[in-house]
Amino acid sequence: MKKILVLILTVLLTAPLFSQIKFGVKAGASTDFTFTNQTLDNGDIIDNAKNAEWGLQGGVFVRASLGNVYIQPELLLATATNSITYTDASTSTVFNQKFNKVNIPVLVGFKVSFLRINVGPAASFLIGEPKELLDGETYKKATFGYQAGVGVDLFKKLTIDARYEGNLNQFGDEVTIGGETIKLDDRTGALVLSVGLIF
């Protein structure tokens, strides 16, 4: 968190050095993490209820450009879902969880013809607690990763991005389902798609 804040502050303080500064709003959708399918010691099975679950996100960004190079910090509110199926000897139960988060990617990019190519660190902070809690779950309040992708700007007003988001640490420690404690050690990636307006 401190590193991300320092990076954003550095961008703002050095903004006068850049030849062009733009502000914008954006919205989009992203896939979110899933559990690893696994069989427990007692024979019970935990599977993803869906292979990919989509959430929504939206917020603001600042783009400071110097020639073909730019820095773009973003502040986004996001929702996410996670559904798993727990199967024991007699029944199957679906657990649905909903998450609210603040995502802060800080991207460094450059332009190649009409494309923008960017990469940078990304932090995610959990707001409140997930709904429909599982027993004994301990999700991390903050996780850190990176984003990398491409984008295009149309008519100097519309910006479109497609990115891959990777995680550098797991999103939680452990969760208890059916009396069994499961370690949460997933570091799955996500696809992030967004459209924005530049002012």
C-alpha positions in Angstrom: 0.0 0.0 0.0 2.8 2.5 1.0 4.7 1.7 -2.3 1.6 2.3 -4.4 0.8 5.6 -2.6 4.4 6.8 -3.0 4.3 6.0 -6.7 1.0 7.9 -7.2 2.4 10.9 -5.2 5.6 10.8 -7.3 3.4 10.9 -10.5 1.5 13.9 -9.2 4.6 15.8 -8.1 6.4 15.2 -11.4 3.3 15.9 -13.5 4.5 19.4 -14.5 7.5 17.7 -16.2 5.1 16.0 -18.6 4.0 17.8 -21.8 0.4 16.7 -21.6 -1.9 15.6 -18.7 -5.3 14.1 -19.3 -8.1 13.0 -16.9 -10.7 10.4 -17.6 -13.4 8.1 -16.3 -13.6 4.4 -17.2 -15.8 1.3 -16.7 -15.4 -2.3 -17.6 -15.5 -5.9 -16.6 -13.0 -8.4 -15.3 -12.8 -12.1 -14.5 -11.9 -12.9 -10.9 -10.1 -15.5 -8.9 -11.4 -19.1 -8.5 -10.6 -21.9 -6.1 -8.3 -24.7 -7.2 -10.4 -27.9 -7.7 -9.4 -30.4 -5.0 -10.4 -33.6 -3.3 -10.1 -33.5 0.6 -8.7 -36.1 2.8 -12.2 -37.4 3.7 -13.1 -37.8 0.0 -15.2 -34.7 -0.3 -14.7 -32.6 -3.4 -14.5 -28.8 -4.0 -15.0 -27.6 -7.6 -15.4 -24.3 -9.3 -19.1 -23.7 -9.9 -18.1 -21.7 -13.0 -14.9 -21.7 -15.0 -14.8 -17.9 -15.1 -16.8 -15.3 -13.2 -17.1 -11.7 -14.2 -17.3 -8.6 -12.1 -17.7 -4.9 -12.8 -15.4 -2.0 -12.1 -15.4 1.7 -12.7 -13.5 4.8 -11.6 -11.1 7.5 -12.7 -7.6 7.8 -14.2 -4.9 10.4 -14.9 -2.5 10.0 -17.9 0.6 12.1 -17.9 2.4 11.9 -21.3 5.9 12.9 -22.4 6.3 12.2 -26.1 5.3 8.5 -26.7 5.7 7.6 -23.0 3.1 8.0 -20.3 2.3 7.1 -16.7 -1.3 6.3 -15.8 -2.5 5.7 -12.2 -6.1 4.6 -11.8 -8.6 4.4 -8.9 -11.4 1.9 -9.4 -14.2 0.5 -7.4 -14.9 -3.1 -8.3 -17.3 -6.0 -7.5 -16.4 -9.6 -7.8 -18.0 -13.0 -7.3 -16.8 -16.5 -6.5 -18.9 -19.6 -6.6 -17.8 -23.1 -5.5 -19.5 -26.5 -5.3 -18.8 -28.6 -2.2 -19.8 -32.3 -2.7 -19.8 -34.8 0.2 -21.0 -38.4 0.2 -24.7 -37.5 -0.2 -25.2 -33.9 -1.3 -23.7 -31.0 -3.3 -23.9 -27.4 -2.0 -23.1 -24.2 -3.9 -21.4 -21.4 -2.0 -21.7 -17.9 -3.6 -19.6 -15.1 -2.3 -19.6 -11.4 -3.3 -16.7 -9.0 -2.9 -16.3 -5.2 -3.0 -12.8 -3.9 -3.7 -10.7 -0.8 -4.5 -8.2 -1.5 -7.3 -5.2 0.8 -7.9 -3.1 0.0 -10.9 -0.2 2.3 -11.8 0.8 1.7 -15.4 3.8 2.9 -17.4 3.3 2.7 -21.2 4.4 3.8 -24.6 2.8 4.2 -28.0 3.6 2.1 -31.0 1.6 3.4 -34.0 -2.0 3.5 -32.9 -1.5 1.0 -30.0 -0.7 1.8 -26.4 1.4 -0.9 -24.6 1.5 -0.7 -20.8 2.6 -2.6 -17.7 2.8 -1.8 -14.0 2.0 -2.8 -10.4 -1.6 -3.1 -9.2 -3.0 -3.2 -5.6 -6.4 -4.4 -4.5 -8.1 -3.6 -1.2 -11.1 -5.5 0.2 -14.0 -3.3 1.4 -16.0 -4.9 4.2 -16.5 -8.7 4.3 -17.7 -11.0 1.6 -21.4 -11.8 1.7 -22.6 -15.4 2.4 -19.4 -16.1 4.4 -17.9 -19.6 4.7 -16.9 -20.8 8.1 -13.5 -19.6 9.3 -12.4 -17.8 6.2 -9.6 -15.4 6.3 -9.2 -13.3 3.2 -6.5 -10.8 2.9 -7.5 -7.1 3.1 -4.8 -6.2 0.5 -3.3 -8.2 -2.3 -0.7 -7.1 -4.8 0.1 -8.0 -8.4 0.6 -6.5 -11.8 -1.2 -5.6 -15.0 0.0 -5.7 -18.6 -1.9 -5.1 -21.8 -2.7 -3.0 -24.9 -5.1 -0.2 -25.6 -6.3 2.2 -28.3 -7.5 5.8 -28.2 -10.2 6.8 -30.7 -11.1 10.4 -31.7 -8.9 11.7 -28.8 -11.9 11.0 -26.5 -12.5 7.3 -26.3 -10.0 4.9 -24.7 -10.3 1.1 -24.9 -8.1 -1.3 -23.0 -7.5 -5.1 -22.7 -5.2 -6.3 -19.9 -4.0 -9.4 -18.1 -3.8 -9.1 -14.3 -1.5 -11.4 -12.4 -1.3 -11.9 -8.6 1.9 -11.9 -6.6 0.3 -13.3 -3.4 -2.7 -15.5 -2.6 -6.0 -13.8 -1.8 -6.4 -15.5 1.5 -5.0 -17.9 4.0 -7.6 -20.6 4.7 -11.2 -21.5 4.7 -13.3 -24.2 6.5 -15.8 -26.1 4.5 -17.6 -29.3 5.7 -15.3 -29.4 8.7 -12.2 -29.4 6.6 -9.7 -26.6 6.5 -8.5 -25.7 3.0 -5.4 -23.5 2.3 -6.1 -20.7 -0.1 -3.0 -20.5 -2.2 -4.5 -19.6 -5.6 -2.6 -17.1 -7.8 -4.9 -17.1 -10.8 -4.8 -14.4 -13.4 -7.7 -12.3 -14.7 -8.7 -10.6 -18.0 -9.6 -7.0 -17.6 -11.6 -5.1 -20.3 -12.5 -1.5 -20.1 -13.8 1.6 -22.0 -13.3 5.2 -20.9 -13.7 8.8 -21.8 -10.8 11.3 -21.8 -11.4 14.9 -20.8 
